[in-house]
Amino acid sequence: MNERTPPLGDTDGLWQAVLAAAAGRCQCRRTCGRSHDKDGGRCPVSHGGYARHGTGPVSLLAAPTEPDGLLLPAHRAAALPKRELAAWCPACHDATRRTARQATAPAVAPDALF
């Protein structure tokens, strides 16, 4: 498995524990909008591996497991216990957050925009 250098501020090893539980692989299971069918329904991106478009090595994030939890402020998300966190690649994390934000956004009448 690839070397795991924890992010600054991970003094209690939470990030490393989340990545170990995920076996160093993104834990997205289709919440990002992609099917991940070729990979058994789970994102194939691993920590230290390379993303699709040659963007360099990927650093996985430890973030809330549930999509609506991704909308929490960073300080509240950081206080969650390990069992409520998952490893996310940046692409799946951003897409899932965007989808969750759109699902919770209030509907705006088209005439209210002008």
ROTI-453254 format. One record per residue (C-alpha): x, y, z; chain. Coordinates in steps of 0.05 Angstrom, whole numbers. Each point is the difference from the previous one (the first is absolute). Example, Ala and Ser with C-alpha at 12.3 -4.5 7.8 and 13.67 -1.06 7.14 Angstrom:
<recs>
<rec <246, -90, 156>, 'A'>
<rec <27, 69, -13>, 'A'>
</recs>
This chain:
<recs>
<rec <0, 0, 0>, 'A'>
<rec <22, 71, -12>, 'A'>
<rec <33, 42, 53>, 'A'>
<rec <-50, 39, 42>, 'A'>
<rec <25, 67, 23>, 'A'>
<rec <-53, 30, 45>, 'A'>
<rec <-23, 71, -10>, 'A'>
<rec <23, 54, 47>, 'A'>
<rec <-42, 0, 63>, 'A'>
<rec <-13, -75, 1>, 'A'>
<rec <32, -7, 68>, 'A'>
<rec <-45, -56, 25>, 'A'>
<rec <5, -43, -62>, 'A'>
<rec <-73, 6, -21>, 'A'>
<rec <16, 9, -74>, 'A'>
<rec <46, -60, 0>, 'A'>
<rec <-53, -42, 36>, 'A'>
<rec <-52, 19, -52>, 'A'>
<rec <47, -17, -57>, 'A'>
<rec <19, -66, 32>, 'A'>
<rec <-73, -19, 7>, 'A'>
<rec <-10, 17, -74>, 'A'>
<rec <62, -39, -21>, 'A'>
<rec <26, 64, -31>, 'A'>
<rec <-55, 4, -51>, 'A'>
<rec <-56, 50, -12>, 'A'>
<rec <-64, -25, 33>, 'A'>
<rec <-49, 34, -47>, 'A'>
<rec <-56, -46, -21>, 'A'>
<rec <-35, 37, -56>, 'A'>
<rec <-19, 62, 41>, 'A'>
<rec <43, 43, -46>, 'A'>
<rec <-45, -14, -59>, 'A'>
<rec <47, -50, -35>, 'A'>
<rec <-19, -73, 0>, 'A'>
<rec <69, -29, 16>, 'A'>
<rec <-28, -63, -33>, 'A'>
<rec <67, -22, -28>, 'A'>
<rec <27, -1, 70>, 'A'>
<rec <-54, -38, 38>, 'A'>
<rec <-40, 63, 18>, 'A'>
<rec <57, 32, 38>, 'A'>
<rec <47, 55, -24>, 'A'>
<rec <67, -29, -22>, 'A'>
<rec <44, 59, 21>, 'A'>
<rec <51, -17, 53>, 'A'>
<rec <43, 46, 43>, 'A'>
<rec <64, 18, -36>, 'A'>
<rec <-27, -27, -66>, 'A'>
<rec <-16, 41, -60>, 'A'>
<rec <-67, 29, -22>, 'A'>
<rec <-28, -7, -69>, 'A'>
<rec <28, 62, -34>, 'A'>
<rec <72, -2, 24>, 'A'>
<rec <-10, 51, 54>, 'A'>
<rec <54, -31, 44>, 'A'>
<rec <-4, -43, 62>, 'A'>
<rec <-66, 0, 37>, 'A'>
<rec <-5, 15, 74>, 'A'>
<rec <-63, -29, 31>, 'A'>
<rec <-41, 41, 49>, 'A'>
<rec <-32, -23, 64>, 'A'>
<rec <-70, 29, -2>, 'A'>
<rec <-71, -19, 24>, 'A'>
<rec <-27, -64, -29>, 'A'>
<rec <-70, 26, -15>, 'A'>
<rec <-8, 50, -56>, 'A'>
<rec <-40, 49, 43>, 'A'>
<rec <57, -3, 51>, 'A'>
<rec <46, 29, -53>, 'A'>
<rec <-38, 66, 8>, 'A'>
<rec <23, 7, 73>, 'A'>
<rec <50, 55, 15>, 'A'>
<rec <71, -26, 2>, 'A'>
<rec <8, 8, 75>, 'A'>
<rec <-63, -42, 13>, 'A'>
<rec <19, -53, -50>, 'A'>
<rec <69, -6, 32>, 'A'>
<rec <-32, -15, 67>, 'A'>
<rec <-39, -61, -26>, 'A'>
<rec <21, -68, 24>, 'A'>
<rec <38, -47, -46>, 'A'>
<rec <-61, -45, -13>, 'A'>
<rec <-35, 60, -33>, 'A'>
<rec <58, 16, -46>, 'A'>
<rec <20, -29, -67>, 'A'>
<rec <59, 7, -48>, 'A'>
<rec <-18, 42, -61>, 'A'>
<rec <40, 18, -62>, 'A'>
<rec <-7, 75, -16>, 'A'>
<rec <-42, -12, -63>, 'A'>
<rec <-52, -43, 35>, 'A'>
<rec <0, 45, 62>, 'A'>
<rec <-13, 62, -41>, 'A'>
<rec <-54, -32, -44>, 'A'>
<rec <-36, -30, 60>, 'A'>
<rec <2, 67, 37>, 'A'>
<rec <-27, 36, -61>, 'A'>
<rec <-57, -50, -6>, 'A'>
<rec <-17, 5, 74>, 'A'>
<rec <1, 76, -3>, 'A'>
<rec <-46, 0, -60>, 'A'>
<rec <-48, -48, 34>, 'A'>
<rec <-6, 44, 62>, 'A'>
<rec <-2, 67, -36>, 'A'>
<rec <-67, 35, 4>, 'A'>
<rec <-39, 2, -65>, 'A'>
<rec <0, 70, -31>, 'A'>
<rec <-56, 21, -45>, 'A'>
<rec <26, 18, -70>, 'A'>
<rec <-32, 69, 3>, 'A'>
<rec <35, 15, 66>, 'A'>
<rec <67, 0, -35>, 'A'>
<rec <-13, 65, -36>, 'A'>
</recs>
